[in-house]
């Protein structure tokens, strides 16, 4: 899977090795974050049910959680927050690099 991600990044931007490693590291962080969201949801569901989940229930809950998170990140308000923070942080980085 990560080879496919690397290939997409390489084909579109021809990054340096350092850029490719940074992109890969960020991809791993995104995956870890998605896993943490799924684990949080699974724990919440199991706690409310008062019983462990079977494999099918776990798989369905994870699938639903991933779909929900993908939909959530497309929310215009959330996109505005991400966009504003990204612009602000990049401007700060540029300012620091010029001083």
C-alpha positions as CSV (number, residue, x, y, z in Angstrom):
1,X,0.0,0.0,0.0
2,X,2.7,2.5,0.9
3,X,4.5,1.7,-2.3
4,X,1.4,2.9,-4.2
5,X,1.3,6.1,-2.1
6,X,5.0,6.7,-2.8
7,X,4.4,6.1,-6.5
8,X,1.6,8.5,-6.7
9,X,3.6,11.2,-4.9
10,X,6.7,10.5,-7.1
11,X,4.7,10.6,-10.3
12,X,3.0,13.9,-9.5
13,X,5.8,16.0,-8.0
14,X,9.2,14.3,-8.4
15,X,10.2,14.9,-4.8
16,X,13.7,14.6,-3.3
17,X,14.3,11.6,-1.1
18,X,13.9,13.8,2.0
19,X,10.5,15.0,0.8
20,X,9.4,11.5,0.0
21,X,10.4,10.3,3.5
22,X,8.5,13.2,5.1
23,X,5.4,12.4,2.9
24,X,5.6,8.8,3.9
25,X,6.0,9.7,7.6
26,X,2.9,11.9,7.4
27,X,1.0,9.2,5.7
28,X,1.8,6.8,8.6
29,X,0.7,9.5,11.1
30,X,-2.6,9.8,9.2
31,X,-3.2,6.1,9.3
32,X,-2.3,5.9,13.0
33,X,-4.8,8.7,13.7
34,X,-7.5,6.9,11.7
35,X,-6.8,3.8,13.7
36,X,-7.0,5.7,17.0
37,X,-10.4,7.1,15.9
38,X,-11.6,3.5,15.0
39,X,-10.4,2.1,18.4
40,X,-12.1,4.9,20.2
41,X,-15.4,4.1,18.4
42,X,-15.0,0.4,19.0
43,X,-14.4,0.9,22.7
44,X,-17.4,3.2,22.9
45,X,-19.7,0.7,21.2
46,X,-18.5,-2.2,23.3
47,X,-18.9,-0.2,26.5
48,X,-22.5,0.8,25.6
49,X,-23.3,-2.8,24.6
50,X,-21.7,-4.1,27.8
51,X,-20.3,-7.0,25.8
52,X,-17.3,-7.7,23.5
53,X,-17.9,-7.3,19.8
54,X,-17.5,-10.2,17.4
55,X,-15.2,-10.0,14.3
56,X,-18.0,-9.1,11.9
57,X,-19.3,-6.3,14.3
58,X,-15.7,-5.0,14.6
59,X,-15.2,-4.9,10.9
60,X,-18.6,-3.2,10.2
61,X,-17.9,-0.6,12.9
62,X,-14.4,0.1,11.6
63,X,-15.8,0.4,8.0
64,X,-18.5,2.8,9.2
65,X,-16.1,4.8,11.3
66,X,-13.7,5.3,8.4
67,X,-16.5,6.3,6.1
68,X,-17.8,8.8,8.7
69,X,-14.3,10.3,9.2
70,X,-13.9,10.7,5.4
71,X,-17.2,12.4,5.3
72,X,-16.4,14.5,8.3
73,X,-13.2,15.9,6.8
74,X,-15.2,17.1,3.8
75,X,-17.3,19.3,6.0
76,X,-17.0,22.9,4.8
77,X,-16.5,24.3,8.4
78,X,-13.8,21.8,9.1
79,X,-12.1,22.5,5.8
80,X,-12.1,26.2,6.6
81,X,-10.4,25.5,10.0
82,X,-7.8,23.3,8.4
83,X,-7.2,25.8,5.6
84,X,-6.9,28.7,8.0
85,X,-4.5,26.9,10.2
86,X,-2.4,25.6,7.3
87,X,-2.1,29.1,5.9
88,X,-1.3,30.7,9.2
89,X,1.4,28.1,10.1
90,X,3.0,28.4,6.7
91,X,3.1,32.1,6.9
92,X,4.7,31.8,10.4
93,X,7.3,29.3,8.9
94,X,8.1,31.7,6.1
95,X,8.5,34.6,8.5
96,X,10.8,32.5,10.8
97,X,12.9,31.4,7.8
98,X,13.4,35.0,6.7
99,X,14.5,36.3,10.1
